[in-house]
C-alpha cells in the first residue's frame, strides 16, 4: 500500500495496554480525527513473545484487521528496543554496562547491548517472525524497526567488537597509535588486548578514543538495524522500512550516514524550550531532517526510483513522534497553548515532512510515561486536546496537494563527528559545541527570514549562494578541497571559530587556527580567549560577542569588524577574503542574537540571497514549497497580534481566495497556493 498517497497523521498506538473493548472506540475516534497511520508494536515484545520462541500473535491479528477495516494504515514496529523480562533473565551478559563498570538491570526500556550476539539473535528472530506473518497484511504500509537507536554499552562483548572495528578502520596498531596520539601520557599500545572501550578513568580520556567509540556505536547500531531491515525487505520488497531518529548530543548516531540506509528519514522531535525558542527548534529539526533526506537522495543512483510507496520529492521525510499538548522541559511539562500543536505540526509539513505523527495516541493509566502527552488524554475525547487533534486532522487533509522542494539559497554544514569531538572535557571552554553553533546560526537566519537547508560535507552545492560552517571542528583534506572549490567557483562561505581546527582524528592542525581553512579564509588565529559565562566582547560596529574570541592576524583577508576595548582592542574580529570568484568570511567570536542576525543579513544579501517573503512582518515565519508549475506559501504568526501579509492565491485551510493580503490572527497559520499572474 505504501504511505505516499496521503499525508501521514496519527502516532504510536499501544493496544496491548488496553482491553479489547477499547480498540473499537479507538478506531472510531481515529476516523473522527482523520488519522491515516498508526505505529503498532513498538514496546510489545513481551506480549508477542512471552517465552523464547513462543508467539502470541492473535491479539495483533485482531488489531491489524480492525485498523484495516477502519481505513487506517499501520507502521508495524519490531519491538527490539524493549527486550522482555525472560530475555534479560536468560542472558544477563546482554544487559548494558556503564562507563563506570556498573551493569544495569531490567525494569525500563533499552535494557540491552547491541554488540551482544544473544541480543542480536533474539532481535532478528522476533523481526523475522513478524515479517513472515505480516509482510502481506493489507494494513501494513511501513516497517518501523526498533525505536530511537542510541543505547551504548561498555561490556566485554563491546570491547571485542570495538577492537575489530578499530582494526578495520586503522589497519594496525601503528595506525591506531598515530590517530589517537598515544605518545601523550604514555598510552602507546603494543597489543590489541590492551585496547578497550573508554571506561571511567582517573582524569581526561583520550579524545581520539572517545571519538572513535562514538563512530563505532553508530556503525554497530546501524548494523543491528540493517539486519532487521534486510529480513523485512526480503519478505516483501514493496513495503518501505525505516527507524525513528532520536536527537541529542548523547546520541552516538551519524544520522546523515544512516539516511542512506533507510527508505524514509523519520525523526522524533520534542522541543525543550517553552518560549519562542520552541518554534526556532521546530524549524531547525525540520531542516536537519530534510537535509539528511536530501543527502540520501543525492547518493541514490540517478536511475533508481524512490522506494516503493513513498513520496517522490527529494528531501521528503516524516515527523514520526512529537508531543501533542506538552513541551517536555528538564524540570516540568509545559502545556502547549491553544493552536500551538497545529502551528508546530504544520511547521514540519512546510519544511518537507510527509505528515505529523505523535507519541502517543491514548494516554496510559500507568507506567513510567503515564503523564506523557497524548492525542486522547486522560480526560478522554471530550477535551480541548482531542478537539485540536480533530482540527489538525482536517487541516492535514486539506494540504494533500502541497508538494515540491523547500525554497532555500543558504546551506549549513552539519557534522555529527564535530559535535562528538567538541564534547571532550579537555577543551578550552565547557561552552563549546558544534550543534550549539548550528542552532545559533540557524536562529539568526530564521529570524531574518532566510530559507535554509542543512548539508553534509561533500554534498552538491548547486543553487546555494551562501554556505555556513558553524564550528565545523573536524575537517579532512577532502572537505577542505570541497569548500575551496565552492568558494573559488563563486560561492560565499561564512566560517565560525573552531572550524577546520582539527583533522578527522581530532588531532589539532598545527600552524595556527583555523587549520585546514587558513588559506581559504585568509586569516591566522595565534591565540584563543575563552570568555566567562557572564563576559562579552564589544565590536566596533556596535555588535557584541560571547563565549570565544581570538587574536587574529590577516593573511589576505580584509577586516569587516574589529574588537573594541580590552586586550584585543583594534584587532580583527570578523573578516572577509576574496578567493577566486567567491568570498570567504570568518567570525572569531559568537555574536549575540541581534549581532548575528545583522551579520548574516549583510552576508546573505551580499551573496544575493533574499528573504523567503520580504513583506512578512516581524514575528511572521514564511516557508515556500515549489515545484515546476506551482508554489505554496506557509505563513506562521508567532506573535500575539493580528498580522497582515501581502499575498495572492487560495488559502487552503479555509478554501478562500486571497486577492491582496492574508490576515493572520494571533498564533494563526495560513497556507496559500500562490498566484503570481
C-alpha positions, 0 to 999 in steps of 0.5 A: 500500500505504501504511505505516499498517497496521503499525508501521514497523521496519527502516532504510536498506538499501544493496544496491548495496554488496553482491553479489547473493548477499547480498540473499537472506540479507538478506531472510531475516534481515529476516523473522527480525527482523520488519522491515516497511520498508526505505529503498532508494536513498538514496546510489545515484545513481551506480549508477542513473545512471552517465552523464547520462541513462543508467539502470541500473535492473535491479539495483533491479528485482531488489531491489524484487521480492525485498523484495516477495516477502519481505513487506517494504515499501520507502521508495524514496529519490531519491538527490539528496543524493549527486550522482555523480562525472560530475555534479560533473565536468560542472558544477563551478559546482554544487559548494558554496562556503564562507563563506570563498570556498573551493569544495569538491570531490567525494569525500563526500556533499552535494557540491552547491548547491541554488540551482544550476539544473544541480543542480536539473535533474539532481535532478528528472530522476533523481526523475522517472525513478524515479517513472515506473518505480516509482510502481506497484511493489507494494513501494513504500509511501513516497517518501523524497526526498533525505536530511537537507536542510541543505547551504548554499552561498555561490556566485554562483548563491546570491547571485542567488537570495538577492537575489530572495528578499530582494526578495520578502520586503522589497519594496525596498531601503528595506525591506531597509535598515530590517530589517537596520539598515544605518545601523550601520557604514555598510552602507546599500545603494543597489543590489541588486548590492551585496547578497550572501550573508554571506561571511567578513568582517573582524569581526561580520556583520550579524545581520539578514543572517545571519538572513535567509540562514538563512530563505532556505536553508530556503525554497530547500531546501524548494523543491528538495524540493517539486519532487521531491515534486510529480513523485512525487505526480503519478505516483501520488497514493496513495503518501505522500512525505516527507524525513528531518529532520536536527537541529542548530543548523547546520541552516538548516531551519524544520522546523515550516514544512516539516511542512506540506509533507510527508505524514509528519514523519520525523526522524533522531535520534542522541543525543550524550550517553552518560549519562542525558542520552541518554534526556532527548534521546530524549524531547525529539526525540520531542516536537519531532517530534510537535509539528511533526506536530501543527502540520501537522495543525492547518493541514490543512483540517478536511475533508481526510483524512490522506494516503493510507496513513498513520496517522490520529492527529494528531501521528503521525510516524516515527523514520526513522534512529537508531543501533542499538548506538552513541551517536555522541559528538564524540570516540568511539562509545559502545556502547549497553548491553544493552536500551538500543536497545529502551528508546530505540526504544520511547521514540519509539513512546510519544511518537507515532512510527509505528515505529523505523527505523535507519541502517543495516541491514548494516554496510559493509566500507568507506567513510567510515561503515564503523564506523557502527552497524548492525542486522547488524554486522560480526560478522554475525547471530550477535551480541548486536546482531542478537539485540536487533534480533530482540527489538525486532522482536517487541516492535514487533509486539506494540504494533500496537494502541497508538494515540491522542494523547500525554497532555500539559497543558504546551506549549513554544514552539519557534522555529527563527528564535530559535535562528538569531538567538541564534547571532550572535557579537555577543551578550552571552554565547557561552552563549546559545541558544534550543534550549539553553533548550528542552532545559533546560526540557524536562529539568526537566519530564521529570524531574518527570514532566510530559507535554509537547508542543512548539508553534509560535507561533500554534498552538491552545492548547486543553487546555494549562494551562501554556505555556513560552517558553524564550528565545523571542528573536524575537517579532512583534506577532502572537505577542505578541497570541497569548500575551496572549490565552492568558494573559488567557483563563486560561492560565499562561505561564512566560517565560525571559530573552531572550524577546520581546527582539527583533522578527522582524528581530532588531532589539532592542525598545527600552524595556527587556527583555523587549520585546514581553512587558513588559506581559504579564509585568509586569516591566522588565529595565534591565540584563543580567549575563552570568555566567562559565562557572564563576559562579552566582547564589544565590536566596533560596529556596535555588535557584541560577542560571547563565549570565544574570541581570538587574536587574529592576524590577516593573511589576505583577508580584509577586516569587516569588524574589529574588537573594541576595548580590552586586550584585543582592542583594534584587532580583527574580529570578523573578516572577509577574503576574496578567493577566486570568484567567491568570498570567504568570511570568518567570525572569531567570536559568537555574536549575540542574537541581534549581532548575528542576525545583522551579520548574516543579513549583510552576508546573505544579501551580499551573496544575493540571497533574499528573504523567503517573503520580504513583506512578512512582518516581524514575528511572521515565519514564511516557508515556500514549497515549489515545484515546476508549475506551482508554489505554496506559501506557509505563513506562521504568526508567532506573535500575539497580534493580528498580522497582515501579509501581502499575498495572492492565491487560495488559502487552503485551510479555509478554501478562500481566495486571497486577492491582496493580503492574508490576515493572520490572527494571533498564533494563526497559520495560513497556507496559500497556493500562490498566484503570481499572474 
